[in-house]
């Protein structure tokens, strides 16, 4: 099986990467620990990865990079600055919290 992989974020604990399998036209996200073999059984669908709340800074960085990659591919331009995206997410969470309190 041929795969194309792109590292999204890495630190001493591990690496988040997006994995594309051209023969199957499938796109996955994986987290692997240093010196560990990539195992397709452990790969996440992109839907599952996007549905998770980030579990730390590295996970957040990987999420931001994946969204940036999609923006670049679809718009043919640089994505919005990541800190601006984070600020937008924070505002939307604050709005959601305020809306739920008013109910």
ABEGO torsion letter per residue (X at the ends): XBBBBBBABBBAAEBBBBBBBAAAGBBBBBBBBBGBBBBAAABBBAAAAAABBBAEAAAAAAAAAAAAAAAAAAAGBBBBBAAAAAAAAAAAAAAAAAAAAAX
